[in-house]
Amino acid sequence: MRLKWQPFESVCYPLFKYMRDGRKGADGPAALRARVAELEARESRLRRDNEFARIYFDLAGVILVVVDPDGRVQMINAKGCDVLGYPREEIVGKNWFEHFVPPRVRDAVFGVFRELMTGRIETVGQFENSVLTKRGEERSIVWRNTVVRNERGEITATLSSGEDVTARVQAEEAQQRSEARAQALLEAASEAIVIVDPAGRVLGVNRKTEEMFGYRREELIGRPVETLLPERFRSGHITHRTAYFAEPRVRPMGRATAPSSLSNKAAPIRNSDASRMRSW
């Protein structure tokens, strides 16, 4: 490569002229020193702000990751490294989608990234997808994404914050499995089972209830449990039901008020936080 030399005066003359003219005035050197001090102070503030930004970046309790237009990781914070199980130097520079997104969701996640980089969308409010850790495990992350622009307004990267919701998702899945098992036991029971809330509304019934009383469960859900009692026993049962919820315990239900003189039993059911009582 050939260097193109500029004339001496085109490069140095402006500085030479400033120094020459400054010597003519009483405040020439002082003005130069003040300008230098101002630039040094500005540089010091910039370094301090950058250090604060780096500290905040790493102190964040969510994943923060910056990805360039080619999909490579430019920056990632300590939380992101912790979730992924990699040191920072093994993440920065790697393609985010090829290394840290499971293959089954890679196309969908990259599609959102492409929409952001082309400017078709500016932000993504919430987007849930898994990431792939160093141990080969998947973690469920709820992401919020936006774009980074330079001084000319051009999109240069995406900035994403991600909350690890794996524990919540696993708890929800475990609850769903537990409820499915409970429902299977309920349906397999040889007795009629009716679940009632404190207001006496039917929340659920099993198959045997439908067979015994001739109602479809859709007809019973939300209706007073007294629907299943003979008319002459309904008002009295409301009193008994109210007293039961005031002091819930496992106890037999009176034969005299039961439909068709069936043998019955009541037992309390509490939510996991014990905030709401039901009965069956």
N, C-alpha and C positions, 0 to 999 in steps of 0.2 A: 504494500500500500504506500503510495507516494504522499508525503506531507505537503500541504499547501501553505507556504509561509505568508503571513500577513505583514504588510509594511509596519515598521516600528511605530510610526506615529499613530496608526489606526488602532494599535493595541495599547500602547503605553501613554500616548499623549493625554487622554482624558484624566488619568491619575496624576501625571506630571503637572498638568494645568491646575488641578485642584490643589496640589501641594504648593505650587508656585503662587497661586492667587491667595491661598490661605496664609502664607507668610506675610503677605502685604497687610492683612487685617490683624487686629489685636486678638480676635477670637478664633482664628483659623485652626491652630493645633488643638485648642480646647474643644472646638466643635467636632473635630475628628475623634478625639478621645471619648467624647460623649456618645458619638454614634457607635463606636466600638463597644462601649459599656452597655449601650442599649441592646445591641445584637447579642452580647454575651448573656445578658439577663433574660432575653427572650429564649435563647437556646437552653438556659438553665430551667426555665419554666416548662419548656417543651419536654426536656428529659424527665422532670418531676411528674408531669402529667402522664407521660408514657409509662413511668414506673407505677403510678397509681392505677392506670388502666390495666397493666399486667397483673397487679395484685388483685384487683376486683375480678378480673377474668378468671383467675385461679381460685378465688374464694367462692365463686358462684356455686350454689348447691345443685345446679342443673348442668347438663352437658352443653358446652358451647363449642361449635366447630365452624370454621371458615373453609369453604371449598371453592377452588378457582374454576374458570370456565372449562378446563379439561377434566374436571372431576377429582383433581388432586387436593389433598388436605393441606391448607396453608397454615392453619393454626388450630389447636385443640387445647382445652383447659384440663386442669388436674382431674376434675370430675369425669370428663370423657375418657381419660386414660384409665381411671379406676374402674369404670363400668366395662370398658373393652378389655382390660387386663393387659395392656401393652404399655411400655414406657413411651414417652412422647416421641423420641427419635425413631421409633418403629412405626409411627403413625403418619407423621408429617412427611409429605411428598408421595405417599401412597394414594392410589385411586380409591376413593371412598366407597364407590359402588362395587368394585371388584373384590375388595378385601373385607369390608365391614357390613355389607348388606346381604342377607341370605338370598340365594339364587331364586327362591320361589316368589319373592316380592321385588326383585331387583328391577325388572322392567317398569313396574308401577312407580317405584320410588324415583328412578331415573327420569320418568316422564314428567313428574312434578318439578324436578330440578331443571329440565329443559325448558319448561314453561316459564320458570323464574328467570333463567338466563336470557331468554329471548324477549323478555319484557312483556309477555302476554298477561302475566299476573305479577303483581308487585309483592304481595305477601300471601302466605298460607296460614290461616288462623290456627287450625289444628290438623295434624296428619299423624296417624298412628301406624307405626311399622316396627318391625324387629331389627335389632342389630346383631351381628355375629361376633362373639368374643373370641379371645385367643384360645380358650378351652373348647371351642366349638359349640358353646351354648348360645341360645337365643335369649335376648332380653327385650321386653316390650317397652317401647319408648313413644311418648306423645311429643310430637315435634311442633314447633312454631318457626316458620321460615320467612326470611326477608332477603332483599338484595343489598349489595354494597356498591356504591357508585363513586367514581372519581370526580375530580373538580370539573370535568367536562360533561358530567352527567351520564357517562358510559357505565354499564354494569360490568364490574370486575370480579365479583364473587358472590356467593350466598353466605349468609350468616344464619345458623340454625341453633335454637335452644331446645334441648330435649329433656323431658322428665322421665325417669325410670319408674314405670308403673308395674313392673313385673310382679311384685308381691301382691298388689291389688288384683291383677288379672288372675293370678294363681288362686287367690282367696275366692274370687267370684266363681272360677271354674270348680273349685272344691265344693262350694255351696250348691252349685247347680247339680253336681253329682250326688250330693247328700239329699237334695230335694227330690231328685229322680228316684233314688233308692226308697225314700220315705213314701213317695207316690206309688211305687210298685208294691210295697207292703200294704199300703192302704187299699189298693185295688184288689189285692189277693185275699184280703180279710173275708171271713165267712159271715161276719156281722155287719150290720149297717152302721156306718160311721158318718157323723155330721159335725163339721167344724163351724163354730159360731163365735162372733165377736161380742164385746161387752154390750153392744146395743141390741143384741139378739138377731143380727142379720147372718144369714148362712154364707159362709165363705167357701165351703167346699163339701162335697159328699163323695162317697165311693160308689162303685158299681152296684154293690149289694143294696145300697139305699135306693137306687133307681129301681131295682127289681122288686124290692119290698113295698115301696109306696107308689110306684107307677108314675113317678115324675121323671122327666129328663133333668139332668143336673143343671142345664141352662135355665130351666124353669124355677129352680130353687135358689140359685146363687143371687144374693142380694135381698131375698125375701125373709120375713120374720120366721124364726124356727117354729113358731107356733102354728105355722101353716100345716105342719105335720101332726098337729094335735086335733082331737075332736073339738068342735066349737065350744062346748060347755066347759072345757078345761083351759082355754087359752088365757083368760084374764088372770086366773090363779097362777098359771105357769110364769107369767111375766114377773109376778112378785117373787116366786121362788128363784127365777133366773137372776134377778137383781141382787137378791141376798147371796146367791152363790158367788157372783163376781166380787162381792164385797169381802168374802172370805173363801177364796177358792181352795179346794182340796179334792182329792179323789174320794168319791162317795157314790153310793147307789142312788138311782133316781126312783122315786115312788112309783109303784105299779098302778096306783089309782089314777094317776094323771098321764100315764103312758098310753100311746095309741095301741089299740088292740091288746092291751094288758101285757105288753112285751117287757122282758127284763132289760133294764137299762143301767148305764153307769156314766158318770161325768168325771172328767179329769182336766186340769188346767194345762194350757200350753203357753209358754212364754217365748217371745222373740229372743235373739241372741243377746240383745242389750237389756232384756227384762223390762222394756218400756211399754209393751203392749200385751195384754192377756187375751187369750182365746180359750175356747172350751170345746171339748168333743164328748 
